[in-house]
């Protein structure tokens, strides 16, 4: 009888062990990437001056290249646009057309990004694309040249009571996913 009880207990033990075996379940892991674009104007270059001091300056125009002027971070393809606060640069007694100023981007002096399209644009109060990339970037730099008109266009824009006569606008750079 004992052997029959032992056999029966063994069968119940194994049957119970089969129903208490390991189980599995699954979880889904998602890596969710969101767009991040940042643009920074070099802190030491927040003010750009185009100084007309010679007859040659008035005749041929004046330019200023700002090395590593913009730094860009983007988690994918991006476009950088530029615009002025208005259609004119404002002076105390007169104005100068914003479109007289050409903004020209090129690769930065340091930490350059490859495979970028650059477009020189006349300054306008609407966004103008100047830098386009099909890839992301981590703190890549871009030089910007500001060039204003020549051809003696500003000869009558100087006023004796102002020395120098200053015309001003705010230039805004915007980055967005492309």
Backbone as a printed PyTorch tensor [residue, N CA C, xyz], in Angstrom:
tensor([[[  0.8030,  -1.1630,   0.0000],
         [  0.0000,   0.0000,   0.0000],
         [  0.8680,   1.2570,   0.0000]],

        [[  1.9160,   1.1370,   0.7030],
         [  2.7890,   2.2840,   0.7770],
         [  3.3600,   2.6050,  -0.5890]],

        [[  3.6530,   1.6360,  -1.3430],
         [  4.1950,   1.9200,  -2.6520],
         [  3.1320,   2.5430,  -3.5480]],

        [[  1.8740,   2.1420,  -3.3730],
         [  0.8080,   2.7710,  -4.1380],
         [  0.6240,   4.2150,  -3.6940]],

        [[  0.7100,   4.5180,  -2.4210],
         [  0.6080,   5.8780,  -1.8910],
         [  1.7930,   6.6960,  -2.3580]],

        [[  2.9680,   6.1160,  -2.3660],
         [  4.1580,   6.8230,  -2.8340],
         [  4.0390,   7.1300,  -4.3140]],

        [[  3.5510,   6.1940,  -5.0850],
         [  3.3790,   6.4240,  -6.5210],
         [  2.3460,   7.5130,  -6.7500]],

        [[  1.2380,   7.4590,  -6.0180],
         [  0.1750,   8.4600,  -6.1670],
         [  0.6880,   9.8500,  -5.7700]],

        [[  1.4450,   9.9430,  -4.6870],
         [  2.0150,  11.2280,  -4.2400],
         [  3.0160,  11.7500,  -5.2610]],

        [[  3.7760,  10.8660,  -5.8210],
         [  4.7450,  11.2760,  -6.8350],
         [  4.0270,  11.8080,  -8.0650]],

        [[  2.9530,  11.1700,  -8.4880],
         [  2.1900,  11.6190,  -9.6520],
         [  1.5840,  13.0030,  -9.3740]],

        [[  1.0010,  13.1640,  -8.1810],
         [  0.4060,  14.4610,  -7.8220],
         [  1.4940,  15.5390,  -7.7660]],

        [[  2.6500,  15.2080,  -7.1960],
         [  3.7540,  16.1700,  -7.1130],
         [  4.1700,  16.6340,  -8.5080]],

        [[  4.3820,  15.6690,  -9.4200],
         [  4.7960,  16.0310, -10.7750],
         [  3.6980,  16.7800, -11.5340]],

        [[  2.4590,  16.4010, -11.3110],
         [  1.3510,  17.0970, -11.9740],
         [  1.2730,  18.5370, -11.4770]],

        [[  1.4220,  18.7090, -10.1700],
         [  1.3700,  20.0510,  -9.5950],
         [  2.5720,  20.8750, -10.0600]],

        [[  3.7270,  20.2320, -10.1430],
         [  4.9330,  20.9150, -10.5920],
         [  4.7760,  21.3810, -12.0310]],

        [[  4.1200,  20.6210, -12.8660],
         [  3.8910,  21.0100, -14.2530],
         [  3.0170,  22.2510, -14.3370]],

        [[  2.0120,  22.3790, -13.4940],
         [  1.1280,  23.5430, -13.5460],
         [  1.7750,  24.7670, -12.9080]],

        [[  2.7880,  24.6100, -12.0940],
         [  3.4640,  25.7310, -11.4560],
         [  4.7620,  26.0910, -12.1670]],

        [[  4.9090,  25.7410, -13.4300],
         [  6.1430,  26.0150, -14.1630],
         [  6.2700,  27.5040, -14.4810]],

        [[  7.4360,  27.9360, -14.9220],
         [  7.7240,  29.3440, -15.2380],
         [  6.8210,  29.8440, -16.3440]],

        [[  6.4530,  31.1130, -16.2320],
         [  5.6360,  31.7460, -17.2450],
         [  6.3860,  32.9530, -17.7860]],

        [[  6.0210,  33.4080, -18.9660],
         [  6.6610,  34.5790, -19.5710],
         [  5.6080,  35.6020, -19.9710]],

        [[  6.0490,  36.8330, -20.0810],
         [  5.2160,  37.9110, -20.6040],
         [  6.1640,  38.9200, -21.2340]],

        [[  5.6660,  39.8400, -22.0150],
         [  6.5010,  40.7770, -22.7500],
         [  6.1750,  42.2150, -22.3860]],

        [[  7.1630,  43.0760, -22.5710],
         [  6.9810,  44.5290, -22.4610],
         [  7.5790,  45.1500, -23.7180]],

        [[  6.9900,  46.2240, -24.1690],
         [  7.5020,  46.9250, -25.3460],
         [  8.3650,  48.0920, -24.8790]],

        [[  9.5770,  48.1560, -25.3870],
         [ 10.4830,  49.2600, -25.0950],
         [ 10.4870,  50.2000, -26.2860]],

        [[ 10.2160,  51.4760, -26.0610],
         [ 10.2300,  52.4890, -27.1130],
         [ 11.3060,  53.5160, -26.8160]],

        [[ 12.1210,  53.8000, -27.7910],
         [ 13.0180,  54.9510, -27.7070],
         [ 12.3450,  56.0270, -28.5280]],

        [[ 11.9200,  57.0860, -27.8810],
         [ 11.1460,  58.1320, -28.5370],
         [ 12.0080,  59.3790, -28.6880]],

        [[ 12.2500,  59.7280, -29.9260],
         [ 13.1130,  60.8670, -30.2390],
         [ 12.2650,  62.0660, -30.6240]],

        [[ 12.5320,  63.1900, -29.9990],
         [ 11.8090,  64.4230, -30.2870],
         [ 12.7700,  65.4210, -30.9180]],

        [[ 12.2570,  66.2990, -31.7550],
         [ 13.1480,  67.2600, -32.4200],
         [ 13.6850,  68.2940, -31.4410]],

        [[ 14.9790,  68.5390, -31.5560],
         [ 15.6190,  69.6100, -30.7900],
         [ 16.4780,  70.4070, -31.7600]],

        [[ 16.2390,  71.6880, -31.8200],
         [ 17.0580,  72.5890, -32.6080],
         [ 17.3900,  73.7920, -31.7340]],

        [[ 18.6740,  74.1120, -31.6480],
         [ 19.0800,  75.3300, -30.9520],
         [ 20.0360,  76.0960, -31.8470]],

        [[ 19.9840,  77.4060, -31.7150],
         [ 20.9000,  78.2770, -32.4540],
         [ 21.3440,  79.3690, -31.5050]],

        [[ 22.6360,  79.6650, -31.5510],
         [ 23.2010,  80.6780, -30.6710],
         [ 24.0960,  81.5990, -31.4790]],

        [[ 23.9250,  82.9060, -31.2690],
         [ 24.8460,  83.8830, -31.8390],
         [ 25.9860,  84.0410, -30.8380]],

        [[ 27.2220,  83.9940, -31.3370],
         [ 28.4040,  84.1440, -30.5000],
         [ 28.2410,  85.3540, -29.5790]],

        [[ 28.3880,  85.1490, -28.2890],
         [ 28.1370,  86.1940, -27.2870],
         [ 29.0010,  87.4380, -27.4920]],

        [[ 30.1840,  87.2810, -28.0540],
         [ 31.0660,  88.4390, -28.2640],
         [ 30.7600,  89.1690, -29.5700]],

        [[ 29.7800,  88.6550, -30.3260],
         [ 29.4520,  89.2360, -31.6340],
         [ 27.9800,  89.6430, -31.7220]],

        [[ 27.3910,  90.0270, -30.6170],
         [ 25.9790,  90.4020, -30.6070],
         [ 25.7230,  91.7320, -31.3060]],

        [[ 26.7610,  92.5330, -31.4770],
         [ 26.6460,  93.8020, -32.1890],
         [ 27.6490,  93.7990, -33.3400]],

        [[ 27.1440,  94.0130, -34.5560],
         [ 28.0040,  94.0250, -35.7500],
         [ 27.9520,  95.4320, -36.3350]],

        [[ 29.1180,  96.0340, -36.5220],
         [ 29.2090,  97.3900, -37.0780],
         [ 29.8010,  97.3480, -38.4850]],

        [[ 29.1480,  98.0290, -39.4010],
         [ 29.6850,  98.2370, -40.7450],
         [ 30.0310,  99.7220, -40.8270]],

        [[ 31.3200, 100.0290, -40.7070],
         [ 31.7940, 101.4160, -40.6260],
         [ 32.2540, 101.9330, -41.9850]],

        [[ 31.6630, 103.0250, -42.4110],
         [ 32.0420, 103.7230, -43.6400],
         [ 32.9560, 104.8730, -43.2290]],

        [[ 34.2670, 104.7170, -43.4710],
         [ 35.2480, 105.7120, -43.0230],
         [ 36.0480, 106.3360, -44.1610]],

        [[ 36.0390, 105.7240, -45.3370],
         [ 36.8440, 106.2300, -46.4540],
         [ 35.9740, 106.3820, -47.6930]],

        [[ 36.4810, 107.0910, -48.6790],
         [ 35.7420, 107.2120, -49.9390],
         [ 35.5850, 105.8430, -50.5990]],

        [[ 36.5780, 104.9850, -50.4270],
         [ 36.4930, 103.6220, -50.9800],
         [ 35.3560, 102.8450, -50.3110]],

        [[ 35.1640, 103.0440, -49.0140],
         [ 34.0620, 102.3690, -48.3240],
         [ 32.7210, 102.7580, -48.9440]],

        [[ 32.5310, 104.0670, -49.1740],
         [ 31.2750, 104.5270, -49.7790],
         [ 31.1420, 104.0160, -51.2210]],

        [[ 32.2420, 103.9260, -51.9290],
         [ 32.2150, 103.5090, -53.3340],
         [ 31.9680, 102.0140, -53.4990]],

        [[ 32.6050, 101.1880, -52.6550],
         [ 32.5320,  99.7340, -52.8610],
         [ 31.6900,  98.9950, -51.8270]],

        [[ 31.3060,  99.6730, -50.7710],
         [ 30.5530,  99.0130, -49.7140],
         [ 31.4760,  98.4940, -48.6340]],

        [[ 30.8780,  98.0640, -47.5610],
         [ 31.6320,  97.6010, -46.3940],
         [ 31.1050,  96.2360, -45.9920]],

        [[ 32.0170,  95.3610, -45.5730],
         [ 31.5940,  94.0490, -45.0840],
         [ 32.3240,  93.7120, -43.7940]],

        [[ 31.7340,  92.7980, -43.0570],
         [ 32.3400,  92.3060, -41.8230],
         [ 32.0210,  90.8170, -41.7070]],

        [[ 33.0780,  90.0160, -41.6550],
         [ 32.9000,  88.5770, -41.4740],
         [ 33.0410,  88.2460, -39.9990]],

        [[ 32.0250,  87.5930, -39.4740],
         [ 32.0010,  87.1880, -38.0690],
         [ 32.2970,  85.6870, -38.0060]],

        [[ 33.5210,  85.3570, -37.5650],
         [ 33.9480,  83.9550, -37.5030],
         [ 33.1710,  83.2140, -36.4160]],

        [[ 32.7110,  82.0140, -36.7550],
         [ 31.9560,  81.1750, -35.8130],
         [ 30.8240,  81.9690, -35.1590]],

        [[ 30.1320,  82.7410, -35.9750],
         [ 29.0640,  83.6310, -35.5060],
         [ 27.8620,  82.8550, -34.9750]],

        [[ 27.5300,  81.7400, -35.6510],
         [ 26.3880,  80.9260, -35.2350],
         [ 26.8530,  79.5410, -34.8270]],

        [[ 26.2330,  79.0090, -33.7760],
         [ 26.4560,  77.6300, -33.3640],
         [ 25.1000,  76.9350, -33.3780]],

        [[ 25.0600,  75.7570, -34.0270],
         [ 23.8050,  75.0550, -34.2580],
         [ 23.8640,  73.6510, -33.6710]],

        [[ 22.7750,  73.2700, -33.0030],
         [ 22.5560,  71.8870, -32.5520],
         [ 21.2090,  71.4610, -33.1190]],

        [[ 21.1700,  70.3040, -33.7870],
         [ 19.9130,  69.8280, -34.3540],
         [ 19.8870,  68.3110, -34.3640]],

        [[ 18.7560,  67.7390, -33.9890],
         [ 18.5980,  66.2860, -33.9600],
         [ 18.1460,  65.7280, -35.3020]],

        [[ 18.4720,  66.3780, -36.3650],
         [ 18.1480,  65.9090, -37.7070],
         [ 18.3320,  67.0340, -38.6890]],

        [[ 17.8430,  66.8250, -39.8890],
         [ 17.9520,  67.8440, -40.9370],
         [ 17.3660,  69.1690, -40.4460]],

        [[ 17.9640,  70.2760, -40.8960],
         [ 17.5170,  71.5810, -40.4160],
         [ 17.7190,  72.6470, -41.4700]],

        [[ 17.0660,  73.7820, -41.2470],
         [ 17.2600,  74.9730, -42.0630],
         [ 17.3920,  76.1570, -41.1100]],

        [[ 18.3660,  77.0310, -41.4110],
         [ 18.5430,  78.2780, -40.6680],
         [ 18.0550,  79.4100, -41.5620]],

        [[ 17.2260,  80.2660, -40.9800],
         [ 16.6870,  81.4060, -41.7150],
         [ 17.1180,  82.6920, -41.0290]],

        [[ 17.1220,  83.7860, -41.8100],
         [ 17.4970,  85.0960, -41.2670],
         [ 16.4320,  86.1090, -41.6700]],

        [[ 16.2050,  87.0830, -40.8050],
         [ 15.3140,  88.1970, -41.1400],
         [ 15.6750,  89.4020, -40.2850]],

        [[ 15.2520,  90.5720, -40.7430],
         [ 15.4500,  91.8070, -39.9850],
         [ 14.1320,  92.1800, -39.3140]],

        [[ 14.2230,  93.0500, -38.3320],
         [ 13.0370,  93.4740, -37.5960],
         [ 12.0720,  94.2750, -38.4640]],

        [[ 12.5830,  94.9000, -39.5020],
         [ 11.7330,  95.6990, -40.3770],
         [ 12.3030,  95.7520, -41.7800]],

        [[ 11.6460,  96.5010, -42.6430],
         [ 12.1230,  96.6260, -44.0230],
         [ 13.2540,  97.6330, -44.1410]],

        [[ 13.4790,  98.4010, -43.0710],
         [ 14.5440,  99.4070, -43.0960],
         [ 15.3610,  99.3580, -41.8130]],

        [[ 16.5870,  99.8780, -41.9080],
         [ 17.3860, 100.1670, -40.7300],
         [ 17.0210, 101.5950, -40.3340]],

        [[ 16.7220, 101.8130, -39.0790],
         [ 16.2240, 103.0990, -38.6140],
         [ 17.3580, 103.9830, -38.1100]],

        [[ 17.3470, 105.2160, -38.5640],
         [ 18.2420, 106.2450, -38.0460],
         [ 17.4030, 107.3230, -37.3830]],

        [[ 18.0600, 108.3130, -36.7810],
         [ 17.3060, 109.3930, -36.1400],
         [ 16.5610, 110.2530, -37.1550]],

        [[ 17.1550, 110.4350, -38.3540],
         [ 16.5700, 111.3420, -39.3360],
         [ 16.2200, 110.7010, -40.6670]],

        [[ 16.6100, 109.4370, -40.8560],
         [ 16.3880, 108.7980, -42.1490],
         [ 16.4060, 107.2820, -41.9650]],

        [[ 16.2790, 106.5680, -43.0550],
         [ 16.3220, 105.1070, -43.0270],
         [ 17.2020, 104.5950, -44.1650]],

        [[ 17.6140, 103.3510, -44.0360],
         [ 18.3400, 102.6320, -45.0860],
         [ 17.5920, 101.3270, -45.3160]],

        [[ 17.4000, 100.9540, -46.5720],
         [ 16.7040,  99.7040, -46.8870],
         [ 17.4560,  98.5080, -46.3190]],

        [[ 16.7410,  97.6450, -45.6230],
         [ 17.3540,  96.4290, -45.0840],
         [ 17.9070,  95.5610, -46.2130]],

        [[ 17.2630,  95.6010, -47.3720],
         [ 17.7010,  94.7790, -48.5030],
         [ 19.0510,  95.2150, -49.0650]],

        [[ 19.5650,  96.3610, -48.6200],
         [ 20.9170,  96.7880, -49.0050],
         [ 21.9940,  95.9130, -48.3680]],

        [[ 21.6200,  95.1500, -47.3380],
         [ 22.5750,  94.3110, -46.6140],
         [ 22.4290,  92.8670, -47.0750]],

        [[ 23.5620,  92.2640, -47.4460],
         [ 23.5810,  90.8570, -47.8650],
         [ 24.1960,  90.0380, -46.7340]],

        [[ 23.5030,  88.9620, -46.3720],
         [ 23.9760,  88.0230, -45.3470],
         [ 24.5040,  86.7900, -46.0800]],

        [[ 25.7920,  86.4710, -45.8630],
         [ 26.4210,  85.3390, -46.5440],
         [ 26.9830,  84.3640, -45.5160]],

        [[ 26.4560,  83.1390, -45.4760],
         [ 26.9850,  82.1250, -44.5620],
         [ 28.0360,  81.2520, -45.2420]],

        [[ 28.9920,  80.7720, -44.4720],
         [ 29.9410,  79.7560, -44.9300],
         [ 30.2750,  78.8640, -43.7380]],

        [[ 31.0150,  77.8040, -44.0100],
         [ 31.4230,  76.8930, -42.9410],
         [ 32.1980,  77.6660, -41.8790]],

        [[ 32.0120,  77.2760, -40.6410],
         [ 32.7010,  77.9310, -39.5370],
         [ 34.1990,  77.7260, -39.5800]],

        [[ 34.8950,  78.5310, -38.8260],
         [ 36.3440,  78.4210, -38.7090],
         [ 36.7180,  77.1490, -37.9550]],

        [[ 35.8780,  76.7750, -36.9790],
         [ 36.0940,  75.5620, -36.1920],
         [ 34.8050,  74.7470, -36.1860]],

        [[ 34.9360,  73.4640, -35.9260],
         [ 33.7980,  72.5570, -35.7430],
         [ 32.7770,  72.6830, -36.8770]],

        [[ 33.2370,  72.4020, -38.0880],
         [ 32.4170,  72.5650, -39.2910],
         [ 31.4910,  71.3700, -39.5110]],

        [[ 30.4010,  71.6160, -40.2320],
         [ 29.4730,  70.5730, -40.6420],
         [ 29.6010,  70.3750, -42.1470]],

        [[ 29.7570,  69.1200, -42.5660],
         [ 29.8960,  68.8050, -43.9980],
         [ 28.5200,  68.7240, -44.6600]],

        [[ 28.5150,  68.7610, -45.9640],
         [ 27.3090,  68.5700, -46.7800],
         [ 26.1910,  69.5530, -46.4360]],

        [[ 26.5300,  70.8200, -46.4590],
         [ 25.5820,  71.8840, -46.1490],
         [ 25.4040,  72.7520, -47.3930]],

        [[ 24.2120,  73.2500, -47.5970],
         [ 23.9420,  74.1820, -48.6810],
         [ 23.8650,  75.5910, -48.0840]],

        [[ 24.6290,  76.5090, -48.6810],
         [ 24.6630,  77.8970, -48.2140],
         [ 24.0390,  78.8030, -49.2660]],

        [[ 23.2650,  79.7870, -48.8240],
         [ 22.6520,  80.7510, -49.7210],
         [ 22.8290,  82.1570, -49.1660]],

        [[ 23.4630,  83.0270, -49.9390],
         [ 23.5400,  84.4440, -49.5690],
         [ 22.1670,  85.0590, -49.8070]],

        [[ 21.7350,  85.9160, -48.9030],
         [ 20.4120,  86.5310, -49.0240],
         [ 20.4650,  88.0080, -48.6700]],

        [[ 19.6750,  88.7940, -49.3930],
         [ 19.4740,  90.1840, -48.9990],
         [ 18.5770,  90.1810, -47.7730]],

        [[ 18.9240,  91.0050, -46.8180],
         [ 18.1620,  91.0790, -45.5840],
         [ 16.7420,  91.5550, -45.8900]],

        [[ 15.7900,  90.9640, -45.2290],
         [ 14.3800,  91.2400, -45.4520],
         [ 13.6480,  91.0710, -44.1210]],

        [[ 12.4410,  91.5840, -44.0460],
         [ 11.6760,  91.3870, -42.8170],
         [ 10.8810,  90.0820, -42.8480]],

        [[ 11.1510,  89.2270, -43.8180],
         [ 10.5850,  87.8750, -43.8320],
         [ 11.7350,  86.8730, -43.8280]],

        [[ 11.4740,  85.7120, -43.2500],
         [ 12.5120,  84.6840, -43.1300],
         [ 13.0640,  84.2800, -44.4920]],

        [[ 14.3950,  84.2660, -44.5910],
         [ 15.1020,  83.8540, -45.8070],
         [ 16.0280,  82.6930, -45.4410]],

        [[ 15.9060,  81.5160, -46.0890],
         [ 16.7950,  80.3970, -45.7590],
         [ 18.2300,  80.6810, -46.2120]],

        [[ 19.1760,  80.4870, -45.2910],
         [ 20.5820,  80.7220, -45.6240],
         [ 21.4570,  79.4780, -45.4420]],

        [[ 21.0530,  78.5590, -44.5710],
         [ 21.8190,  77.3300, -44.3250],
         [ 20.8310,  76.1720, -44.3180]],

        [[ 21.1200,  75.1370, -45.1190],
         [ 20.2680,  73.9510, -45.1550],
         [ 21.1480,  72.7230, -45.0280]],

        [[ 20.7500,  71.8040, -44.1260],
         [ 21.5060,  70.5660, -43.9270],
         [ 20.5510,  69.3850, -43.9310]],

        [[ 20.9780,  68.2830, -44.5380],
         [ 20.1780,  67.0610, -44.5480],
         [ 20.5300,  66.1530, -43.3790]],

        [[ 21.4750,  66.5830, -42.5550],
         [ 21.8670,  65.8020, -41.3800],
         [ 21.8160,  66.6820, -40.1430]],

        [[ 21.8310,  66.0470, -39.0040],
         [ 21.8630,  66.7710, -37.7410],
         [ 23.2490,  67.3090, -37.4480]],

        [[ 23.3380,  68.0680, -36.3720],
         [ 24.6360,  68.6250, -36.0030],
         [ 24.7160,  68.7930, -34.4930]],

        [[ 25.9170,  68.6500, -33.9860],
         [ 26.1600,  68.8700, -32.5680],
         [ 27.1170,  70.0480, -32.4480]],

        [[ 26.5740,  71.1960, -32.1160],
         [ 27.3540,  72.4220, -31.8840],
         [ 28.3130,  72.7440, -33.0330]],

        [[ 27.7900,  72.7390, -34.2520],
         [ 28.5830,  73.0950, -35.4290],
         [ 28.5270,  74.6100, -35.6320]],

        [[ 29.6360,  75.1620, -36.1190],
         [ 29.7690,  76.6160, -36.2600],
         [ 29.6550,  77.0610, -37.7110]],

        [[ 29.1760,  78.2990, -37.8630],
         [ 29.0230,  78.9100, -39.1780],
         [ 29.4820,  80.3560, -39.1170]],

        [[ 30.2760,  80.7490, -40.1240],
         [ 30.6870,  82.1470, -40.2630],
         [ 29.5890,  82.8980, -41.0100]],

        [[ 29.4060,  84.1560, -40.6610],
         [ 28.4300,  85.0080, -41.3490],
         [ 29.1320,  86.2940, -41.7630]],

        [[ 28.9710,  86.6640, -43.0410],
         [ 29.4750,  87.9470, -43.5360],
         [ 28.2860,  88.8710, -43.7650]],

        [[ 28.3910,  90.0610, -43.2050],
         [ 27.4080,  91.1270, -43.4090],
         [ 28.0350,  92.1100, -44.3910]],

        [[ 27.3700,  92.3840, -45.5160],
         [ 27.9100,  93.3260, -46.5080],
         [ 26.8230,  94.3220, -46.8640]],

        [[ 27.1790,  95.6120, -46.7790],
         [ 26.2410,  96.6820, -47.1270],
         [ 26.6730,  97.3410, -48.4280]],

        [[ 25.7420,  98.0340, -49.0410],
         [ 25.9010,  98.6290, -50.3700],
         [ 27.0640,  99.6050, -50.4900]],

        [[ 27.4950,  99.7110, -51.7320],
         [ 28.4760, 100.7190, -52.1320],
         [ 27.8170, 101.6570, -53.1250]],

        [[ 28.5390, 101.9610, -54.1930],
         [ 28.0500, 102.8420, -55.2630],
         [ 27.6250, 104.2060, -54.7180]],

        [[ 28.2900, 104.6270, -53.6470],
         [ 28.0210, 105.9300, -53.0270],
         [ 26.5580, 106.1180, -52.6340]],

        [[ 25.8730, 105.0250, -52.3720],
         [ 24.4480, 105.0510, -52.0390],
         [ 24.1610, 105.8150, -50.7430]],

        [[ 25.1200, 105.8330, -49.8160],
         [ 24.8570, 106.4350, -48.5000],
         [ 25.4910, 107.8070, -48.3090]],

        [[ 25.9930, 108.4290, -49.3770],
         [ 26.6520, 109.7330, -49.2760],
         [ 25.7500, 110.7730, -48.6080]],

        [[ 24.4730, 110.7640, -48.9210],
         [ 23.5520, 111.7450, -48.3340],
         [ 22.8490, 111.2310, -47.0790]],

        [[ 23.3580, 110.1760, -46.4790],
         [ 22.7380, 109.6060, -45.2740],
         [ 23.4770, 110.0000, -43.9910]],

        [[ 24.5660, 110.7500, -44.1140],
         [ 25.3060, 111.2310, -42.9420],
         [ 24.7490, 112.5920, -42.5360]],

        [[ 24.5990, 112.8150, -41.2130],
         [ 24.1250, 114.0930, -40.6820],
         [ 25.1330, 114.6130, -39.6690]],

        [[ 25.5440, 115.8540, -39.8380],
         [ 26.5870, 116.4790, -39.0370],
         [ 26.2860, 116.4320, -37.5340]],

        [[ 25.0200, 116.5230, -37.1630],
         [ 24.6650, 116.5360, -35.7400],
         [ 24.8020, 115.1630, -35.0850]],

        [[ 25.0680, 114.1590, -35.8690],
         [ 25.2730, 112.7990, -35.3540],
         [ 26.6570, 112.3300, -35.8190]],

        [[ 27.4950, 111.9360, -34.9070],
         [ 28.8260, 111.5000, -35.3110],
         [ 29.2190, 110.2590, -34.5130]],

        [[ 29.0830, 109.0970, -35.0780],
         [ 28.6230, 108.8050, -36.4390],
         [ 27.0890, 108.7860, -36.5180]],

        [[ 26.5850, 108.8600, -37.7280],
         [ 25.1640, 108.6390, -37.9700],
         [ 24.9540, 107.1340, -37.9960]],

        [[ 24.0250, 106.6540, -37.1760],
         [ 23.8530, 105.2030, -37.0060],
         [ 22.4580, 104.7800, -37.4780]],

        [[ 22.4310, 103.7090, -38.2530],
         [ 21.1900, 103.0750, -38.6980],
         [ 21.1730, 101.6660, -38.1220]],

        [[ 20.0380, 101.2630, -37.5550],
         [ 19.9950, 100.0220, -36.7840],
         [ 18.7720,  99.1790, -37.1150]],

        [[ 18.9740,  97.8830, -37.0880],
         [ 17.8740,  96.9010, -37.0770],
         [ 18.3310,  95.7130, -36.2600]],

        [[ 17.3970,  94.8860, -35.8550],
         [ 17.7120,  93.6440, -35.1770],
         [ 17.6380,  92.5390, -36.2200]],

        [[ 18.6950,  91.7310, -36.2750],
         [ 18.7510,  90.5810, -37.1810],
         [ 18.4500,  89.3300, -36.3570]],

        [[ 17.4830,  88.5570, -36.8180],
         [ 17.0610,  87.3580, -36.1000],
         [ 17.3600,  86.1280, -36.9270]],

        [[ 18.0340,  85.1560, -36.3010],
         [ 18.3150,  83.8670, -36.9220],
         [ 17.3790,  82.8300, -36.2940]],

        [[ 16.7710,  82.0020, -37.1410],
         [ 15.8390,  80.9770, -36.6840],
         [ 16.2630,  79.6320, -37.2500]],

        [[ 16.1800,  78.5860, -36.4220],
         [ 16.4470,  77.2380, -36.8980],
         [ 15.1720,  76.4230, -36.7300]],

        [[ 14.9080,  75.5780, -37.7310],
         [ 13.7650,  74.6770, -37.6310],
         [ 14.1010,  73.3670, -38.3230]],

        [[ 13.3680,  72.3370, -37.9360],
         [ 13.5560,  71.0210, -38.5510],
         [ 13.2180,  71.1040, -40.0300]],

        [[ 13.9380,  70.3350, -40.8240],
         [ 13.7200,  70.3580, -42.2710],
         [ 13.3400,  68.9780, -42.7640]]])
